[in-house]
Amino acid sequence: MHVIKLKPLKEFWLRRSDAEGQLKAWYQEVEKASWKTTAELKERYPAASIINSEVAVFNICSNKYRLVVRINYSRAVVYIRWVGTHAEYDKIDVENV
C-alpha cells in the first residue's frame, strides 16, 4: 500500500511523543501491506474499526489515540485523513473527515 499524507502523522507525534513509535511502526507495516479487501485489513488489525468500504479507524497507543484513513483497495493507496485523541475523535464525523 502507498500511504499518502504522512505529514499529519509527523505533526501529531511532535505534539504527542508517546505516539511516535506506534505511528512509525504502523506506517512501515502498511507500506509493506497489500490489502485487497477490508477483510484482509481486519486479519492483520482485528481491533481496527471498519466504518464503511473505504474508511477505517486504527487504535494507537492502546486506543489513547485514533487514526482515520481512507483506503482505495484497487489502487493500493491509504490516505491519512485524521489523527487525534480518543476524546477528539468522539467529536468528529468520521465518514466525512
C-alpha positions as CSV (number, residue, x, y, z in Angstrom):
1,M,0.0,0.0,0.0
2,H,1.1,3.5,-0.6
3,V,0.4,5.9,2.2
4,I,-0.5,9.5,1.2
5,K,0.0,12.5,3.5
6,L,2.5,11.3,6.1
7,K,2.7,14.9,7.4
8,P,-0.3,14.7,9.7
9,L,1.3,11.7,11.5
10,K,4.6,13.6,11.9
11,E,2.8,16.7,13.2
12,F,0.9,14.6,15.7
13,W,3.9,12.7,17.1
14,L,5.7,16.0,17.5
15,R,2.9,17.1,19.8
16,R,2.4,13.7,21.4
17,S,5.8,12.0,21.6
18,D,4.3,8.8,23.1
19,A,2.6,8.1,19.8
20,E,5.7,8.4,17.6
21,G,6.9,4.8,17.8
22,Q,3.5,3.3,17.1
23,L,2.7,5.6,14.3
24,K,6.0,5.0,12.6
25,A,5.6,1.2,13.1
26,W,2.0,1.4,11.6
27,Y,3.3,3.4,8.6
28,Q,6.1,1.0,7.9
29,E,3.8,-2.0,8.2
30,V,1.1,-0.5,6.0
31,E,3.6,0.4,3.3
32,K,4.5,-3.3,3.1
33,A,0.9,-4.5,3.1
34,S,-1.2,-5.4,0.1
35,W,-4.8,-5.4,1.3
36,K,-7.4,-6.1,-1.4
37,T,-10.4,-6.0,1.0
38,T,-11.5,-4.8,4.4
39,A,-11.4,-8.5,5.5
40,E,-7.7,-8.7,4.8
41,L,-7.1,-5.5,6.8
42,K,-9.1,-7.0,9.7
43,E,-7.0,-10.1,9.6
44,R,-3.9,-8.1,10.5
45,Y,-5.7,-5.4,12.6
46,P,-8.6,-7.1,14.3
47,A,-9.2,-4.0,16.6
48,A,-9.5,-1.6,13.7
49,S,-13.0,-0.3,13.1
50,I,-14.3,-0.6,9.6
51,I,-16.6,2.4,9.1
52,N,-17.5,1.7,5.5
53,S,-15.9,0.1,2.5
54,E,-13.3,2.9,2.3
55,V,-12.9,4.3,5.8
56,A,-11.0,2.5,8.7
57,V,-10.0,3.7,12.1
58,F,-6.9,2.3,13.9
59,N,-6.3,2.4,17.6
60,I,-2.9,3.9,18.5
61,C,-1.3,3.6,22.0
62,S,-3.9,1.2,23.3
63,N,-6.8,3.3,22.0
64,K,-5.5,6.5,23.6
65,Y,-5.3,7.9,20.0
66,R,-7.3,7.2,16.8
67,L,-6.1,7.3,13.3
68,V,-8.7,7.7,10.5
69,V,-7.7,6.6,6.9
70,R,-9.5,6.3,3.6
71,I,-8.4,3.3,1.6
72,N,-8.6,2.7,-2.2
73,Y,-8.0,-1.0,-2.3
74,S,-8.0,-1.2,-6.1
75,R,-5.2,1.4,-6.3
76,A,-3.4,0.2,-3.1
77,V,-3.5,3.7,-1.6
78,V,-4.1,4.7,2.0
79,Y,-4.9,8.3,2.6
80,I,-4.3,9.7,6.1
81,R,-7.4,11.7,7.0
82,W,-7.1,12.5,10.7
83,V,-5.2,11.6,13.8
84,G,-6.0,12.7,17.3
85,T,-7.0,11.8,20.8
86,H,-9.9,9.5,21.5
87,A,-11.8,12.4,23.1
88,E,-11.3,14.5,19.9
89,Y,-12.4,11.5,17.8
90,D,-15.7,11.4,19.6
91,K,-16.4,14.9,18.3
92,I,-15.7,14.4,14.5
93,D,-17.8,13.0,11.7
94,V,-15.5,10.1,10.9
95,E,-17.1,9.4,7.5
96,N,-16.5,12.9,6.3
97,V,-13.3,14.0,7.9
